[in-house]
Amino acid sequence: MFTGIIEELGTIQNIQSQGNTMSLKIHGKKVLEDIKLGDSIAVNGVCLTVTDFNASSFCLDVMPETFQSTSLSDLQRGSLVNLEGAMSANGRFGGHFVTGHVDAVGKIVKRVPKENAIYLDISFPKDFGHLPLHKGSITLDGTSLTIFGVENGLITVSLIPHTAKESVIGLKQIGDKVNIEFDMLGKYVYSFLHPKQESRISTDFLRDNGFI
């Protein structure tokens, strides 16, 4: 579990690709302070497992499903990435609940600097049109943000100066891809209210069969 508060920007030192899989070596500092083999680190919002590390870098594997359903496949040596270690039980909770499981890949279609903010319009697959909510939370490349508008397959977010400076989302331009994770609580509520298949178990069924 993560919070969407980026700890630092890492740099891709090496990429080894084979088919729809890849191994990443990333230079970092803060996320290495108490790292252990098997720890989870969110890389541009994607939860990955540490397979090796030293004093200045760590390695992770990207499986086929992740390779095909996120923007990690576009990374190159030297690319900057958002890094966040898994949330600790005794740490301060900022942002919102983030799983590191990307729902969709969006694309920046508009970027407007305005006073001290940067407004981004991001397109996303229409299959997810029921999930973004005005003033709700969303994660873009692992960064917790607030949705300021939802219209015609676009979401609008605003970056404050700190976010623009300390995360890769502030560096991205029109046409760039972003990993999207919609609000976890919102997804659970929607799933509860709109089950894919209506259950055959009803109050009458339970009563007729002696359960209540």
C-alpha positions in Angstrom: 0.0 0.0 0.0 1.2 3.5 -0.9 0.1 7.1 -0.3 0.8 8.8 -3.6 3.3 11.1 -1.9 6.5 10.8 -4.0 9.6 10.3 -1.9 12.2 11.1 -4.6 12.9 11.0 -8.3 15.0 8.1 -9.4 17.0 7.6 -12.6 16.9 4.5 -14.8 20.5 3.2 -14.9 19.9 0.1 -17.0 17.1 -1.8 -18.7 17.2 -5.4 -19.9 14.2 -6.3 -22.0 13.2 -9.7 -23.3 9.8 -10.0 -25.1 7.1 -8.6 -22.9 9.3 -8.6 -19.7 12.0 -6.3 -18.5 14.4 -5.8 -15.6 15.1 -2.3 -14.3 18.1 -0.9 -12.4 17.2 2.4 -10.8 19.4 4.9 -9.0 17.9 6.2 -5.8 18.7 7.4 -2.3 15.8 7.9 0.1 14.0 4.7 -0.8 17.2 2.8 -0.1 17.5 3.9 3.5 15.7 0.8 5.0 15.3 -1.3 1.9 15.2 -5.1 2.1 15.0 -7.8 -0.6 11.3 -8.4 -1.4 10.2 -4.9 -0.5 7.6 -3.1 -2.6 8.5 0.1 -4.3 6.1 2.1 -6.6 7.8 3.1 -9.8 5.7 5.7 -11.6 2.8 4.3 -9.7 3.5 0.7 -10.4 4.1 -1.6 -7.5 7.2 -3.7 -8.1 9.3 -6.0 -6.0 13.0 -5.4 -5.1 15.1 -8.2 -6.4 18.6 -6.8 -5.6 20.1 -3.6 -4.3 23.3 -1.9 -3.2 24.2 1.5 -1.6 23.0 3.6 -4.6 20.6 1.5 -6.7 18.1 -1.3 -6.7 16.7 -3.8 -9.3 13.2 -4.9 -10.1 11.5 -7.2 -12.6 8.5 -6.2 -14.7 6.2 -9.1 -15.6 4.3 -9.4 -18.9 0.9 -8.1 -17.6 2.6 -5.0 -16.1 4.7 -4.5 -19.2 1.6 -4.5 -21.5 -0.8 -2.5 -19.3 1.4 0.3 -18.0 3.7 2.9 -19.5 6.9 1.3 -18.0 7.6 -0.2 -21.4 8.4 3.3 -22.7 11.2 3.9 -20.2 14.7 4.4 -21.4 18.1 4.6 -19.8 18.3 8.0 -18.1 14.6 8.4 -17.7 13.4 9.9 -14.4 10.8 8.0 -12.5 8.7 8.7 -9.4 9.6 6.5 -6.4 7.7 5.7 -3.3 8.4 3.0 -0.7 5.5 1.0 0.8 3.6 2.8 3.5 4.7 1.9 7.0 2.2 1.1 9.8 3.6 3.8 12.1 4.1 6.5 9.5 2.1 9.6 8.8 -0.5 9.0 6.1 -0.7 11.7 3.4 -2.3 11.6 0.0 -4.8 8.7 -0.3 -4.9 4.9 -0.4 -2.9 3.8 -3.4 -2.4 0.1 -4.3 0.2 0.4 -7.1 -2.1 -1.5 -9.4 -2.5 0.6 -12.5 -6.1 0.7 -14.0 -5.3 2.4 -17.3 -2.8 4.4 -19.3 -3.8 8.0 -20.1 -2.4 10.6 -22.4 -1.8 14.3 -21.7 -3.8 16.3 -24.3 -3.5 19.8 -22.9 -1.0 21.5 -20.6 -1.7 25.1 -19.4 0.6 26.9 -17.0 -1.6 29.5 -15.1 -0.1 31.7 -12.4 1.6 29.3 -10.0 -0.2 26.1 -11.2 -0.1 23.8 -14.2 -3.4 22.5 -15.4 -3.4 19.1 -17.3 -6.1 17.6 -19.3 -5.7 13.8 -19.6 -7.6 11.4 -21.8 -8.4 8.0 -20.5 -10.2 4.9 -21.8 -14.0 5.3 -21.9 -14.5 2.0 -20.1 -13.4 3.8 -16.9 -15.8 6.8 -17.3 -17.7 5.8 -14.2 -14.7 6.0 -11.9 -13.4 9.6 -11.8 -15.3 12.0 -9.6 -15.1 15.8 -9.4 -13.0 16.7 -6.4 -12.1 13.0 -6.0 -8.6 11.5 -5.7 -6.6 10.0 -8.6 -3.1 8.8 -8.9 -1.1 9.8 -12.0 2.3 8.1 -12.3 2.1 7.4 -8.6 1.3 11.0 -7.6 -1.8 11.7 -5.5 -3.8 14.4 -7.1 -7.3 15.9 -7.0 -9.6 15.9 -10.0 -10.9 19.4 -10.9 -13.0 18.4 -13.9 -14.4 15.4 -15.7 -15.9 15.8 -19.1 -16.0 13.9 -22.4 -13.4 11.3 -21.6 -11.0 13.9 -20.0 -9.9 14.5 -16.5 -8.4 17.8 -15.4 -5.9 18.1 -12.6 -3.8 21.0 -11.2 -0.2 20.7 -10.1 1.1 22.9 -7.3 4.7 24.2 -7.7 6.0 21.5 -5.3 4.4 18.7 -7.1 5.5 20.0 -10.5 9.1 20.2 -9.2 9.3 17.0 -7.2 7.6 14.5 -9.6 7.8 13.4 -13.2 4.3 14.5 -13.9 5.5 18.1 -13.8 8.0 17.3 -16.6 5.6 15.7 -18.9 4.3 17.3 -22.1 1.4 17.0 -24.5 1.3 13.5 -25.9 3.1 11.8 -23.0 1.6 8.8 -21.3 0.7 8.5 -17.6 -0.2 5.6 -15.5 -3.7 6.0 -13.9 -5.0 4.5 -10.8 -8.5 5.5 -9.8 -9.5 6.0 -6.2 -9.5 2.6 -4.5 -12.4 3.4 -2.2 -14.5 4.7 -5.1 -13.9 1.5 -7.0 -14.9 -0.7 -4.1 -18.1 1.4 -3.6 -19.0 1.1 -7.3 -18.3 -2.6 -7.3 -20.6 -3.1 -4.3 -23.4 -1.1 -5.8 -23.0 -2.5 -9.3 -22.1 -6.2 -9.0 -21.2 -7.9 -12.3 -23.6 -10.8 -11.6 -26.6 -10.6 -9.4 -26.3 -13.0 -6.6 -28.9 -15.8 -6.4 -28.8 -15.6 -2.6 -31.5 -13.4 -1.2 -33.1 -12.8 2.2 -36.0 -15.1 1.2 -33.5 -17.8 0.1 -31.7 -17.7 3.5 -35.0 -17.7 5.4 -36.5 -20.6 3.3 -33.4 -22.7 3.9 -33.2 -22.0 7.7 -30.2 -19.8 7.8 -32.1 -16.8 9.3 
